[in-house]
Amino acid sequence: MKSLISAWIWLWSGLTGLWHRVFLKPPTRRRVKVVEGDTPPDIISGDDLVLAREDDEDWAIAFLCPCGCKDRLELALIPEVKPHWTLKLDDDNFPTLHPSVWRKTGCRSHFWVKGGEITWCE
């Protein structure tokens, strides 16, 4: 019975995330806002990605999940931390993150951030 409930919760979360991605969230290009310090602020709003930078070293990037679930995501950019991501900014401050972001809990979104645009994985 417990596994059946877990399966329904997983299915509902996936369908809710898909609904938000397809019907409710228009695509937008996201820019990076830089804050001084080794951690991003606790409260993030809008479609921007907030980069925590201290002494020219990038520590972490935070943003709201693009599916619309409003979860705050924080990704480590320090190579010593596992897992970690790499961040590249173009001349207009549009970010590209590598590897993809794959949420194992919550909405279970899986996406790339390339040139400030969200590309959903199938």
PAZAPA-4460 file (N, C-alpha, C; in steps of 0.05 Angstrom, whole numbers, plus 32768, in hexadecimal, padded with zeros to 4 digits):
% residues 122
    n_x    n_y    n_z   ca_x   ca_y   ca_z    c_x    c_y    c_z   seq   type   mol
   8010   7FE8   8000   8000   8000   8000   8011   8019   8000     1      M     A
   8027   8018   8010   8039   802F   8012   8046   8035   7FF7     2      K     A
   804E   8020   7FE9   805B   8024   7FCF   8047   802F   7FBA     3      S     A
   802E   8027   7FBC   8019   8031   7FAA   8014   804F   7FAE     4      L     A
   8014   8057   7FC8   8011   8074   7FCE   8029   8083   7FC3     5      I     A
   8041   8079   7FC7   8059   8086   7FBD   8058   8088   7F9F     6      S     A
   804F   8074   7F91   804D   8075   7F74   8039   808A   7F6B     7      A     A
   8022   808D   7F79   800F   80A1   7F72   801A   80BD   7F77     8      W     A
   8029   80C1   7F8D   8035   80DB   7F92   8049   80E2   7F7D     9      I     A
   805A   80CE   7F75   806E   80D2   7F61   8060   80DA   7F46    10      W     A
   804B   80CB   7F3F   803C   80D1   7F26   8030   80ED   7F27    11      L     A
   8023   80F3   7F3D   8016   810E   7F3F   802B   8124   7F3D    12      W     A
   8042   8121   7F4B   8057   8135   7F4A   8061   8139   7F2D    13      S     A
   8065   8123   7F1F   806E   8125   7F04   805A   8132   7EF1    14      G     A
   8041   812B   7EF4   802C   8137   7EE3   8028   8155   7EEA    15      L     A
   802A   815C   7F03   8028   8178   7F0A   803F   8188   7EFE    16      T     A
   8057   817E   7F00   806E   818C   7EF5   806C   818E   7ED7    17      G     A
   8063   8179   7EC9   805F   817A   7EAC   804A   818F   7EA5    18      L     A
   8034   8190   7EB3   801F   81A4   7EAE   802A   81C1   7EB0    19      W     A
   8039   81C6   7EC5   8045   81E0   7EC8   8059   81E7   7EB2    20      H     A
   8069   81D4   7EAA   807D   81D9   7E95   8070   81DE   7E7A    21      R     A
   805B   81CF   7E74   804F   81D1   7E59   803B   81E8   7E57    22      V     A
   802B   81EC   7E6B   8014   81FE   7E68   8016   8218   7E77    23      F     A
   8024   8219   7E8D   8023   8230   7E9E   803C   8242   7E9E    24      L     A
   8052   8238   7E96   806B   8247   7E98   8076   824E   7E7C    25      K     A
   8072   8267   7E73   807D   826E   7E59   809C   826E   7E5A    26      P     A
   80A9   8268   7E45   80C6   8268   7E45   80D1   8284   7E48    27      P     A
   80E5   8287   7E59   80F3   82A1   7E5C   8110   829C   7E5E    28      T     A
   8120   82AF   7E55   813D   82AD   7E59   8144   82B9   7E74    29      R     A
   8154   82AA   7E83   815B   82B2   7E9E   8177   82BE   7E9F    30      R     A
   8179   82D3   7EAE   8193   82E0   7EB2   819D   82D9   7ECE    31      R     A
   81B7   82DE   7ED2   81C3   82DA   7EEC   81C6   82F4   7EFB    32      V     A
   81BF   82F4   7F14   81C4   830A   7F26   81D9   8301   7F3A    33      K     A
   81EE   8310   7F3E   8204   8309   7F4F   8200   8316   7F6B    34      V     A
   8203   8305   7F80   8203   8310   7F9B   821E   8309   7FA8    35      V     A
   8228   831A   7FB9   8241   8316   7FC7   823D   8303   7FDE    36      E     A
   824E   82EE   7FE0   824C   82DB   7FF6   8250   82BF   7FEB    37      G     A
   8250   82AC   7FFE   8255   8290   7FF6   823B   8280   7FF5    38      D     A
   8224   828D   7FFB   820A   827F   7FF8   81F6   8293   7FEC    39      T     A
   81E4   8288   7FDB   81CE   8299   7FD0   81BA   82A0   7FE6    40      P     A
   81AB   82B5   7FE2   8197   82BC   7FF6   8181   82A6   7FF8    41      P     A
   8174   82A6   800F   815F   8291   8014   8147   8295   8003    42      D     A
   8140   82AE   7FFD   8128   82B4   7FED   8130   82BC   7FD1    43      I     A
   8126   82AE   7FBE   812B   82B3   7FA1   8110   82B9   7F95    44      I     A
   810F   82CC   7F83   80F6   82D2   7F75   80FB   82D6   7F58    45      S     A
   80E6   82D2   7F49   80E7   82D6   7F2C   80F6   82C0   7F1D    46      G     A
   80FE   82C7   7F05   810B   82B3   7EF4   8129   82B5   7EF4    47      D     A
   8134   82C7   7F05   8151   82CA   7F05   815F   82B4   7F14    48      D     A
   8178   82B0   7F0D   818A   829E   7F1B   819C   82AF   7F2C    49      L     A
   81A0   82A8   7F45   81B0   82B8   7F57   81CA   82A9   7F5D    50      V     A
   81E0   82B7   7F56   81FB   82AB   7F58   8208   82B6   7F71    51      L     A
   8211   82A5   7F83   8220   82AD   7F9A   823E   82AD   7F93    52      A     A
   824A   82C4   7F94   8267   82C7   7F8C   8275   82D6   7FA3    53      R     A
   828C   82CB   7FAB   829C   82D8   7FBF   82B9   82D8   7FB6    54      E     A
   82C5   82F0   7FB5   82E0   82F3   7FAC   82E6   82E7   7F91    55      D     A
   82D4   82EC   7F7E   82D6   82E2   7F63   82D4   82C3   7F61    56      D     A
   82CA   82B6   7F76   82C6   8299   7F74   82A8   8294   7F76    57      E     A
   829E   8285   7F62   8282   827E   7F62   827D   8266   7F74    58      D     A
   8269   8269   7F86   8264   8254   7F9A   824B   8244   7F94    59      W     A
   8235   8251   7F8E   821C   8243   7F89   8209   8255   7F79    60      A     A
   81F6   8248   7F6C   81E1   8257   7F5D   81C6   824C   7F67    61      I     A
   81B3   825F   7F6A   8199   8257   7F74   8184   8263   7F62    62      A     A
   816D   8255   7F60   8157   825F   7F50   813E   824E   7F57    63      F     A
   8127   8258   7F4E   810E   8249   7F53   810C   8235   7F3D    64      L     A
   8101   821E   7F44   80FD   8208   7F30   80EC   8213   7F19    65      C     A
   80F5   820F   7F00   80E7   821A   7EE9   80CC   820D   7EE3    66      P     A
   80C6   81F6   7EF0   80AC   81E9   7EEB   8094   81F8   7EF7    67      C     A
   809A   820A   7F0A   8085   8219   7F16   807E   8210   7F32    68      G     A
   808B   81FB   7F3C   8085   81F1   7F57   808F   8203   7F6D    69      C     A
   809F   8217   7F66   80AA   822C   7F79   80BF   8222   7F8C    70      K     A
   80C9   8209   7F88   80DF   8200   7F99   80F8   820F   7F92    71      D     A
   8108   8215   7FA7   8122   8223   7FA3   8137   820E   7F9E    72      R     A
   8146   8211   7F89   815C   81FF   7F82   8176   820E   7F87    73      L     A
   8189   8200   7F93   81A4   820B   7F97   81B8   81F7   7F8E    74      E     A
   81C9   81FF   7F7B   81DD   81ED   7F6E   81F9   81F7   7F76    75      L     A
   8209   81E4   7F7F   8225   81EB   7F86   8235   81EE   7F6D    76      A     A
   8247   8202   7F6D   8259   8206   7F56   8276   8201   7F5D    77      L     A
   827C   81F8   7F75   8297   81F3   7F7E   829F   81D6   7F76    78      I     A
   82B5   81D3   7F67   82BC   81B8   7F5E   82C1   81A3   7F74    79      P     A
   82C7   81AC   7F8C   82CC   8199   7FA2   82B3   818D   7FAD    80      E     A
   829C   8199   7FA6   8282   818F   7FB0   8276   817C   7F9C    81      V     A
   8269   8167   7FA6   825C   8153   7F94   823F   8152   7F9B    82      K     A
   822C   8155   7F89   8230   815D   7F6E   8235   817B   7F6B    83      P     A
   8241   8183   7F55   8245   819F   7F50   823F   81A5   7F32    84      H     A
   823A   81BE   7F2C   8234   81C6   7F10   8249   81DA   7F08    85      W     A
   824C   81DE   7EEE   825D   81F3   7EE3   824A   8208   7ED7    86      T     A
   8252   8221   7EDA   8242   8237   7ED0   8252   8247   7EBC    87      L     A
   8246   824C   7EA5   8252   825E   7E91   823E   8275   7E8C    88      K     A
   8248   828D   7E8B   8238   82A4   7E85   8240   82B0   7E6A    89      L     A
   822C   82B6   7E59   8233   82C3   7E40   8235   82E1   7E45    90      D     A
   823A   82F1   7E30   823F   830D   7E32   8227   831D   7E3D    91      D     A
   820E   8311   7E3A   81F6   831E   7E44   81ED   8314   7E5F    92      D     A
   81FE   8305   7E6C   81F9   82F9   7E87   81E4   82E3   7E86    93      N     A
   81E1   82D5   7E70   81CF   82BE   7E6E   81E0   82A5   7E75    94      F     A
   81D6   8295   7E88   81E5   827E   7E92   81E1   8264   7E82    95      P     A
   81F5   8254   7E83   81F4   8238   7E7B   81FF   8227   7E92    96      T     A
   81F0   8213   7E9A   81F9   8201   7EB0   81FE   81E5   7EA5    97      L     A
   8212   81D8   7EB0   8218   81BD   7EA8   821F   81AD   7EC1    98      H     A
   8214   8196   7EC6   8202   8186   7EB5   81E5   8190   7EB8    99      P     A
   81D2   8180   7EAF   81B6   8187   7EB2   81AE   8186   7ECF   100      S     A
   8197   8192   7ED5   818C   8191   7EF0   8175   817C   7EF0   101      V     A
   8178   8169   7F01   8164   8153   7F02   815C   8150   7F1F   102      W     A
   8144   8158   7F25   8139   8157   7F40   8130   813A   7F46   103      R     A
   813A   812F   7F5A   8133   8113   7F62   811B   8112   7F75   104      K     A
   8113   812A   7F80   80FC   812C   7F91   80EA   8143   7F88   105      T     A
   80D4   8147   7F95   80C2   815D   7F8E   80B6   8159   7F73   106      G     A
   80B9   816D   7F61   80AC   816C   7F47   80BB   815A   7F33   107      C     A
   80D3   8151   7F3A   80E3   813F   7F29   80EA   814B   7F0D   108      R     A
   80ED   8165   7F0C   80F4   8172   7EF3   8110   816A   7EEA   109      S     A
   8114   816A   7ED0   812E   8164   7EC5   8132   8177   7EAE   110      H     A
   8146   8189   7EAF   8149   819E   7E9B   8166   81A7   7E99   111      F     A
   816C   81B5   7E83   8185   81C2   7E7F   8181   81E0   7E80   112      W     A
   8195   81EF   7E89   8195   820C   7E86   81AB   8212   7E72   113      V     A
   81A2   821C   7E5A   81B5   8222   7E45   81AF   823E   7E3A   114      K     A
   81C3   8250   7E3C   81BF   826B   7E33   81A8   8279   7E40   115      G     A
   81A2   8272   7E59   818D   827F   7E68   8171   8273   7E62   116      G     A
   8170   825F   7E51   8156   8252   7E4B   8155   8237   7E58   117      E     A
   813D   822F   7E60   8138   8215   7E6B   8131   8202   7E54   118      I     A
   813F   81EC   7E53   8139   81D7   7E3F   8132   81BE   7E4F   119      T     A
   8119   81B4   7E4B   810F   819D   7E5A   811A   8183   7E4E   120      W     A
   8121   8171   7E5F   812A   8156   7E56   8111   8144   7E54   121      C     A
   8112   8133   7E40   80FC   8121   7E3C   80FF   8108   7E4C   122      E     A
***
